[in-house]
Amino acid sequence: MKNPTLYFSYKLVNSLLTKTIRQEFGNQITINLNPLKYILNRTYYHFWVEGVEQISVTVQHPVPLDELKIIQENILSNINMILKCVELENYKEVKKVDVLIS
């Protein structure tokens, strides 16, 4: 990896995003930001698919679709807020979150 700070920013964003979701929805939901997609979006890959992050969500019980929609919207707003603080001058808005539910 050419830019080691990119990996550290991924770890920070993933950790902060996990904490904010756990505070709002409890410990029954676990999320993980896809590291490959995150790093590729911030290197030379961004010209192809810009503004889309992939997040896996693990729930321990069945969740209705309307609650999943709320979780997805909450993840999108939180990740944009966190990225504004972490990336500062290189901030690019995340326009869509692909959620993989397991």
RASULCOR-V32251 format. One record per residue. PSI is psi in degrees with one decimal (* if undefined). Layout:
psi
PSI
PSI
This chain:
psi
130.6
-33.9
97.1
-23.5
-24.1
-39.8
-40.8
-36.2
-35.7
-47.6
-41.0
-46.7
-43.8
-43.2
-46.4
-39.6
-40.9
-42.7
-40.8
-38.7
-39.2
-35.4
-37.0
-33.6
-3.4
179.4
-4.9
-8.7
127.6
132.8
157.4
123.3
133.7
115.7
-37.6
-45.6
-40.4
-47.5
-41.0
-34.1
-21.5
9.9
-128.2
-1.3
-15.9
-17.7
-19.9
-54.0
103.3
134.2
21.7
123.1
153.4
127.9
131.5
134.0
126.2
122.3
145.6
-4.7
161.3
137.7
133.1
156.3
-36.5
-34.1
-35.5
-37.2
-40.9
-41.4
-43.1
-44.1
-38.1
-41.5
-43.3
-46.1
-39.1
-39.7
-36.1
-39.8
-42.8
-42.1
-33.2
-35.6
-34.9
-44.1
-16.6
-98.3
-18.9
20.7
130.2
131.5
137.4
118.2
-22.7
146.4
120.3
116.7
123.9
117.7
132.4
*
